[in-house]
């Protein structure tokens, strides 16, 4: 053992028996702690005994650099193959490979940017692992601007992330033909206050946008180290709950571990809730599995928003998506839920359809109104839209208890 728990952790945990302490001492300690038995020979000059893990690491790096056998370095793990595409569509890499060189890529001068794709109607594969650009000789074959020697362009293209990685900067100054973004405008608007993206964004757009932004920061193009001030990852909306049970080769209900069983799907109308699960209505002895899956064409559970808008309207769709639950949670789609929100909006309309009375509001009415305004304002600021909508529903319930509808105006007017 070369690392032990620090004094705070070891003193806070009381030992129940000497046997357990002896057993723990025989096991390696893998957490941060204090270095022990970590002094090398006196000639090396490295002694980290008694140092916390972070300090010990720093001293080891300093010792390696002093000896000339190592250096401090930050490694970024980005898989290049995820970024290069062997297709025509996409941003071309502004790189060339001079003939007779060592094979290293050379960046083209800034005055030759942006590098544009050639116009062509040949999009078929080149017959090699290279992209269709490889067969367009007039574009691929070029010269090295530094030496005038023949060179060949990089034929892979970027997966159209090169543009989306910095679009938020270009939005600030879209008409600037001399620079990516005006420095004064960038300093005024950046960083972006709020970034809303799902889990897929965290490993795609968000990752690369931050990587590109840090490169631009090192180049002095942007003034902030981070592009986004706050990140909120919204949950995924799953398809409607699917109900099913298993049937074996003999036609009888099968167990979950039966490899020869087939899945029989049933509708919601064919099942009943029983305890924490569901059973088949026609045979309550059959347990039914209820599960929601990620929407996909292969499962046939994709909800087309156009269909929802056609039947219930755009307001119902938007309101339902915000009312389904907390923004960050994964939620299950329910068409019956859309129907409920649609009825609520119709109820709002009917509440004031006959007009309002232009009379001062009562104290109780004003109290409900301002309590709702406060609740909705707070919940909207905190992105808790579902509870804000719930407050509006409570308000409408209160409105229906009033003898008269009133125009929203102060009793002093």
C-alpha positions in Angstrom: 0.0 0.0 0.0 1.4 3.4 -1.0 -1.7 5.5 -0.3 -3.7 5.6 2.9 -6.9 7.4 3.8 -6.2 10.9 5.1 -6.5 11.7 8.8 -10.0 13.2 8.5 -11.5 10.1 6.8 -9.7 7.6 9.0 -10.6 9.4 12.3 -14.3 9.9 11.3 -14.8 6.2 10.7 -14.7 4.2 13.9 -13.5 0.6 13.7 -15.9 -2.0 14.8 -13.2 -4.7 15.4 -9.5 -5.3 15.0 -10.2 -8.1 12.6 -11.9 -5.8 10.1 -9.1 -3.3 10.4 -6.5 -5.9 9.7 -8.5 -7.1 6.7 -8.9 -3.5 5.4 -5.1 -2.9 5.8 -4.4 -5.9 3.6 -6.4 -4.4 0.7 -5.1 -1.7 -1.7 -6.5 1.8 -1.1 -7.6 3.2 -4.4 -9.0 6.6 -3.4 -7.4 10.0 -2.8 -5.5 10.1 0.4 -1.9 10.5 1.8 1.2 8.9 0.3 3.0 6.4 2.5 6.0 4.2 1.8 6.7 6.5 -1.2 10.3 7.6 -0.6 12.8 6.6 -3.3 16.5 6.4 -2.8 18.2 9.4 -1.4 20.1 9.9 -4.6 16.9 10.5 -6.6 15.7 13.3 -4.5 12.0 12.2 -4.7 10.2 12.0 -1.5 6.4 12.3 -1.4 5.7 10.7 1.9 2.9 12.4 3.8 1.7 14.4 0.8 -1.9 14.5 -0.2 -2.6 12.8 -3.6 -2.9 16.1 -5.5 0.3 17.5 -4.1 2.1 14.2 -4.6 1.1 14.2 -8.3 2.3 17.8 -8.8 5.7 17.0 -7.1 6.2 13.9 -9.2 5.6 15.9 -12.4 8.1 18.6 -11.3 10.6 15.9 -10.5 10.2 14.3 -13.9 10.6 17.6 -15.7 13.7 18.5 -13.6 15.3 15.2 -14.6 14.4 15.7 -18.2 12.5 12.4 -18.4 8.9 13.7 -18.7 6.9 16.8 -19.1 3.5 18.2 -18.0 0.8 17.8 -20.7 -2.9 17.9 -21.1 -4.4 15.3 -23.3 -7.7 15.6 -25.1 -9.4 12.4 -26.1 -11.3 13.1 -29.4 -11.8 10.3 -31.9 -10.8 11.7 -35.3 -12.8 9.1 -37.2 -16.0 10.6 -35.9 -15.3 13.9 -37.5 -14.0 13.0 -41.0 -16.5 11.8 -43.6 -15.8 10.2 -47.0 -18.6 12.0 -48.8 -19.2 15.1 -50.9 -21.5 17.0 -48.6 -19.8 18.7 -45.7 -17.1 21.4 -45.1 -13.8 20.5 -46.8 -10.7 20.4 -44.7 -8.5 23.4 -45.7 -5.4 21.1 -45.9 -3.0 20.1 -48.7 -0.3 17.4 -49.0 2.7 18.7 -51.0 4.3 16.1 -53.3 7.7 14.9 -52.2 7.0 15.9 -48.6 7.0 13.8 -45.5 3.2 13.3 -45.8 2.3 15.9 -43.3 -0.7 18.1 -43.9 -0.2 21.8 -44.6 -2.9 24.4 -43.9 -3.8 26.7 -46.8 -3.2 30.4 -46.3 -6.0 32.5 -44.6 -6.5 34.5 -47.8 -7.7 31.4 -49.6 -10.4 30.7 -47.1 -13.2 29.7 -47.1 -12.4 26.6 -49.2 -15.4 25.9 -51.2 -16.7 22.6 -52.5 -16.4 22.2 -56.3 -19.6 22.2 -58.3 -20.2 18.8 -59.7 -23.0 16.3 -60.5 -20.7 13.3 -59.7 -21.6 12.2 -56.2 -20.9 8.5 -56.6 -18.2 6.8 -54.5 -14.7 7.0 -55.9 -14.1 3.3 -55.8 -11.5 3.7 -53.0 -11.9 4.6 -49.3 -11.7 8.2 -50.4 -14.7 10.5 -50.9 -16.2 11.4 -54.3 -14.0 14.5 -54.2 -11.0 12.3 -54.9 -12.0 11.9 -58.6 -12.4 15.6 -59.3 -8.9 16.3 -60.5 -9.5 20.0 -61.1 -10.2 20.5 -57.5 -7.9 17.9 -55.8 -4.8 18.8 -57.7 -3.4 22.1 -56.6 -0.1 23.8 -55.6 1.7 24.5 -52.4 1.3 28.3 -51.9 4.7 28.4 -50.1 6.8 26.6 -52.7 4.7 26.4 -55.8 5.2 22.6 -55.8 2.4 20.3 -56.8 0.1 19.3 -54.0 -3.1 17.3 -53.3 -6.1 18.5 -51.3 -7.5 16.5 -48.4 -10.6 14.8 -49.8 -12.4 13.9 -46.5 -15.1 16.4 -45.4 -16.3 17.5 -42.1 -19.8 16.2 -40.9 -21.3 19.7 -41.1 -20.4 20.3 -37.5 -17.7 22.8 -38.4 -20.4 25.3 -39.1 -22.7 24.4 -36.2 -19.8 24.5 -33.8 -19.6 28.3 -33.9 -22.9 29.4 -35.3 -23.7 31.2 -32.1 -20.7 33.5 -32.8 -21.8 34.2 -36.3 -25.3 35.1 -35.2 -23.8 38.0 -33.3 -22.3 39.5 -36.5 -23.6 37.7 -39.6 -22.8 40.4 -42.1 -19.1 40.7 -41.2 -17.0 39.8 -44.3 -13.7 40.7 -42.7 -13.7 38.6 -39.6 -15.5 35.7 -37.9 -17.1 38.1 -35.4 -16.4 41.7 -34.4 -14.5 41.8 -31.1 -16.7 44.5 -29.5 -19.9 42.6 -30.4 -18.5 39.3 -29.1 -17.5 40.8 -25.8 -20.9 42.4 -25.4 -23.0 39.2 -26.2 -20.8 36.3 -25.1 -21.1 33.9 -23.3 -24.4 32.4 -24.3 -26.6 32.6 -21.2 -28.4 29.2 -21.6 -27.8 26.1 -23.7 -30.6 23.6 -23.8 -29.8 20.3 -25.4 -30.5 16.6 -24.8 -28.1 13.7 -24.0 -27.2 13.4 -27.7 -25.9 17.0 -27.7 -23.5 16.3 -24.8 -21.4 14.0 -26.9 -21.8 15.7 -30.2 -22.5 19.4 -30.6 -21.7 20.5 -27.1 -18.4 18.6 -26.9 -17.2 20.0 -30.3 -18.6 23.5 -29.8 -16.6 23.8 -26.5 -13.5 22.3 -28.1 -13.6 24.8 -31.0 -14.4 27.7 -28.7 -11.3 26.9 -26.6 -9.2 26.9 -29.7 -10.6 30.2 -30.8 -9.9 31.5 -27.2 -6.3 30.5 -27.5 -6.1 32.3 -30.9 -7.6 35.5 -29.3 -10.7 35.4 -31.4 -13.1 35.2 -28.5 -12.9 36.6 -25.0 -14.5 33.8 -22.9 -13.0 30.4 -22.1 -16.4 28.8 -22.1 -19.1 29.4 -24.8 -22.1 28.7 -22.6 -23.0 30.0 -19.2 -25.5 27.4 -18.2 -26.4 24.0 -19.5 -29.8 22.3 -19.2 -30.3 18.9 -20.7 -34.0 18.2 -21.5 -35.2 14.7 -21.1 -36.2 12.5 -24.0 -39.9 12.0 -24.9 -40.5 8.2 -25.3 -43.3 6.7 -27.3 -46.6 5.7 -25.8 -46.7 2.8 -23.4 -46.8 -0.6 -25.1 -48.5 -3.5 -23.4 -47.5 -7.1 -24.1 -47.2 -10.6 -22.8 -45.3 -13.7 -24.0 -46.8 -16.9 -25.6 -44.8 -20.1 -26.0 -44.7 -22.5 -28.9 -47.6 -24.5 -27.3 -49.8 -21.4 -27.3 -49.8 -21.0 -23.6 -48.5 -18.0 -21.6 -44.7 -18.2 -21.3 -42.2 -17.0 -18.8 -39.8 -14.1 -19.5 -36.8 -16.5 -19.9 -38.4 -18.7 -22.5 -36.2 -18.3 -25.6 -38.9 -19.6 -28.0 -41.6 -17.3 -26.8 -43.2 -14.7 -29.0 -44.5 -11.3 -28.0 -48.2 -10.6 -28.2 -49.1 -6.9 -28.1 -52.4 -5.7 -26.6 -54.1 -2.3 -26.4 -54.6 -0.3 -23.3 -58.3 -1.1 -23.4 -57.4 -4.8 -23.0 -55.5 -4.5 -19.7 -56.3 -3.6 -16.1 -54.2 -2.0 -13.4 -53.5 -4.5 -10.6 -51.2 -3.4 -7.8 -47.9 -2.2 -9.3 -48.4 -3.9 -12.6 -51.0 -4.8 -15.2 -53.0 -7.9 -16.1 -55.0 -9.1 -19.1 -58.6 -8.0 -18.7 -59.9 -11.2 -20.3 -57.6 -13.4 -18.1 -56.4 -11.6 -14.9 -53.9 -14.5 -14.3 -51.8 -13.2 -17.2 -49.3 -10.6 -16.2 -48.9 -7.9 -18.8 -45.6 -5.9 -19.3 -46.0 -2.2 -19.7 -43.1 -0.3 -21.2 -42.3 2.8 -23.1 -39.6 2.8 -25.8 -37.5 5.4 -27.6 -39.4 6.6 -30.7 -38.1 4.9 -33.8 -39.5 4.0 -37.2 -38.6 0.4 -36.8 -40.9 0.1 -33.7 -43.7 2.1 -35.4 -44.1 4.3 -32.3 -43.1 7.7 -33.8 -45.5 10.5 -33.0 -45.8 12.9 -36.0 -46.3 16.4 -34.6 -48.1 17.4 -37.8 -50.9 14.9 -37.0 -51.1 16.2 -33.4 -51.4 19.8 -34.7 -54.0 18.8 -37.3 -56.2 17.2 -34.6 -55.6 19.4 -31.5 -53.8 22.5 -32.7 -50.3 23.9 -32.2 -51.1 25.5 -28.8 -52.2 22.1 -27.4 -49.1 20.4 -28.6 -46.7 23.0 -27.2 -48.6 23.3 -23.9 -48.7 19.5 -23.4 -44.9 19.1 -24.0 -44.3 21.7 -21.3 -46.9 20.1 -19.0 -45.6 16.5 -19.3 -43.2 16.8 -16.4 -39.9 18.4 -15.3 -37.9 19.6 -18.3 -34.9 17.5 -17.5 -36.8 14.2 -17.0 -37.5 11.5 -19.5 -41.2 11.5 -20.2 -43.7 9.1 -21.8 -46.0 10.4 -24.6 -49.7 10.1 -24.1 -52.2 11.2 -26.7 -54.8 11.2 -23.9 -52.7 13.8 -22.2 -52.8 16.0 -25.3 -56.6 15.6 -25.2 -56.6 16.8 -21.6 -54.6 19.9 -22.3 -56.8 20.6 -25.3 -59.8 20.5 -23.1 -58.1 22.9 -20.6 -57.5 25.5 -23.4 -61.1 25.2 -24.5 -62.1 25.7 -20.9 -60.0 28.9 -20.8 -61.8 30.2 -23.9 -65.2 29.4 -22.6 -64.4 31.2 -19.3 -64.3 34.5 -21.1 -66.2 33.8 -24.3 -69.3 35.7 -23.1 -67.2 38.7 -22.3 -66.2 40.3 -19.0 -67.7 42.8 -16.6 -65.8 46.1 -16.4 -66.0 46.3 -12.6 -63.3 46.4 -9.9 -62.0 43.0 -8.9 -62.6 41.8 -5.4 -59.8 41.3 -2.9 -60.1 37.5 -3.3 -59.9 37.7 -7.1 -56.9 40.0 -7.0 -55.2 37.7 -4.5 -55.6 34.7 -6.8 -54.5 36.7 -9.8 -51.3 38.0 -8.3 -50.5 34.7 -6.7 -50.8 33.1 -10.1 -48.6 35.8 -11.7 -45.9 35.3 -9.1 -46.0 31.5 -9.4 -45.9 31.4 -13.2 -43.1 34.0 -13.3 -40.9 32.2 -10.8 -41.5 28.8 -12.4 -40.8 30.1 -15.9 -37.5 31.6 -14.8 -36.5 28.3 -13.2 -37.6 26.3 -16.3 -40.3 24.5 -14.3 -42.9 24.9 -17.0 -45.1 22.1 -15.8 -45.7 23.6 -12.4 -46.3 27.0 -13.9 -49.0 25.5 -16.2 -50.5 23.8 -13.2 -50.8 27.2 -11.5 -52.7 28.5 -14.5 -55.0 25.5 -14.3 -55.7 26.3 -10.6 -56.4 29.9 -11.6 -59.0 28.9 -14.2 -60.6 26.6 -11.6 -60.9 29.7 -9.4 -62.4 31.8 -12.2 -65.2 29.3 -12.7 -66.2 29.9 -9.0 -66.8 33.6 -9.5 -70.2 34.9 -10.0 -69.0 37.4 -12.7 -66.0 37.7 -14.9 -64.1 40.9 -14.5 -61.9 43.0 -16.7 -58.3 42.9 -15.4 -57.9 46.4 -14.0 -57.0 47.9 -10.6 -59.8 48.7 -8.3 -58.4 52.3 -8.1 -59.0 53.0 -11.8 
